[in-house]
Amino acid sequence: MADHATTEYATAEGNDYAEHDRTYALFTGLTKWGSITVAIVLVLMWIFLL
C-alpha cells in the first residue's frame, strides 16, 4: 500500500494585508474594465457587422 505521510505546510511570517488589499483591488478593477471593454466590442460588432 501507499505510504500516507502527514502533509507539511510552509507558513509565512506575518500577514501582508495591505498587499492583499492592493492585489484584490487590481483584480476587481481589471475584471470591471475587461468586462466593459468586451461589452463595447460586442456592441460595436453588432452595429458594424449587422
C-alpha positions as CSV (number, residue, x, y, z in Angstrom):
1,M,0.0,0.0,0.0
2,A,1.0,3.6,-0.4
3,D,2.7,5.3,2.4
4,H,0.5,8.2,3.6
5,A,2.7,10.6,5.4
6,T,1.5,13.8,7.1
7,T,1.4,16.8,4.9
8,E,3.7,19.7,6.0
9,Y,2.6,23.2,5.1
10,A,5.1,26.1,4.9
11,T,4.0,29.0,7.0
12,A,4.8,32.6,6.2
13,E,5.9,35.0,8.9
14,G,3.3,37.6,9.3
15,N,0.5,38.7,7.0
16,D,0.8,41.4,4.5
17,Y,-2.9,42.6,4.4
18,A,-2.0,45.8,2.6
19,E,-0.6,43.9,-0.3
20,H,-3.6,41.6,-0.3
21,D,-5.9,44.6,-0.5
22,R,-3.9,46.1,-3.4
23,T,-3.9,42.8,-5.3
24,Y,-7.7,42.4,-4.8
25,A,-8.3,46.0,-5.9
26,L,-6.2,45.4,-9.0
27,F,-8.1,42.2,-9.8
28,T,-11.5,43.7,-9.4
29,G,-10.5,46.8,-11.4
30,L,-9.1,44.7,-14.3
31,T,-12.2,42.5,-14.2
32,K,-14.5,45.5,-14.3
33,W,-12.7,47.2,-17.2
34,G,-12.2,44.0,-19.1
35,S,-15.9,43.3,-18.9
36,I,-16.8,46.8,-20.0
37,T,-14.3,46.5,-22.9
38,V,-15.8,43.2,-24.1
39,A,-19.3,44.7,-23.9
40,I,-18.2,47.7,-26.0
41,V,-16.5,45.5,-28.6
42,L,-19.7,43.3,-28.8
43,V,-21.9,46.4,-29.3
44,L,-19.6,47.8,-32.0
45,M,-19.6,44.4,-33.7
46,W,-23.4,44.4,-33.6
47,I,-23.5,47.9,-35.1
48,F,-21.0,47.5,-37.9
49,L,-21.4,43.8,-38.8
50,L,-25.1,43.5,-38.8
